[in-house]
Amino acid sequence: MGVLLFLDVSGGELLVVLLFVLLFFGSKGVPDVARTMGRAMRQLRDATADVQREIEKGASDVKKGYEQQRQVFRIEPPEKAAPQKLVQAEEVPAAPPTPEEPQVAPDANAKSAPDKPAA
């Protein structure tokens, strides 16, 4: 609501402002003031256009650099490579259960005991 209040000028207010300008600058000074205001508005418009052009130029340079980097770092699969299959969560094999007692590998230097007692 209050952002563009300076543009909210009614006819009566505009008449008062113009009368004030005429009294303050005189009848001979009003054209000079209007000319100066016109030049200032034109310079402001030109400066705004220059800034906008510079921003667009910078954005296009960044985009061009991005496209060049994208082409340089493009990774393509080998020609004869088979497509890889995506693994779903159900297809992942479950880890084997951990034994309660750790299995110990037999010592190679130890003598093996016979399975059956000698009678």
Residue pairs with C-beta under 8 A, 6 or more apart in sequence:
9 17
21 30
21 33
22 30
25 32
25 33
106 112
